Amino acid sequence: MIGPMLLSFGMLMLLLGFAIVALGMLAAVSQQKRPEYEQGVSQPGFGVGGNEKADGKVKGGGVILIGPIPIIFGTDRRSTEIVIMLAIILMFLTYLLFR
């Protein structure tokens, strides 16, 4: 009864996820600045220059649930806390849907 509906919902969510990733990649590619590169000026992290400094900082984290044992990792405390909260919400939703 509810099984086919959950299967259809899961497949829809999977396709929606692929579509969002594809649109994000297309948006990122279309927003790249190309005039400096075409004029021969090296971009940070690429080419010869070396005196350009990139100060982009990436923060993130993750939780791998293997049965009842969570493996938690993150680049900073705040990212790890957010990922833990999301994992707890996911476990709660899983409990509600499959009890």
Number of C-alpha atoms within 10 A of each C-alpha: 5 6 8 9 10 12 11 11 12 12 12 11 12 12 12 12 12 11 12 12 12 12 12 12 11 11 11 10 10 10 8 8 9 10 9 10 10 9 8 9 12 16 16 14 12 9 10 11 11 11 9 12 9 9 7 6 5 7 12 14 17 19 15 11 12 8 6 6 8 13 10 15 17 16 12 12 12 13 15 19 16 15 18 18 11 14 18 12 12 12 13 11 11 11 10 9 9 6 5
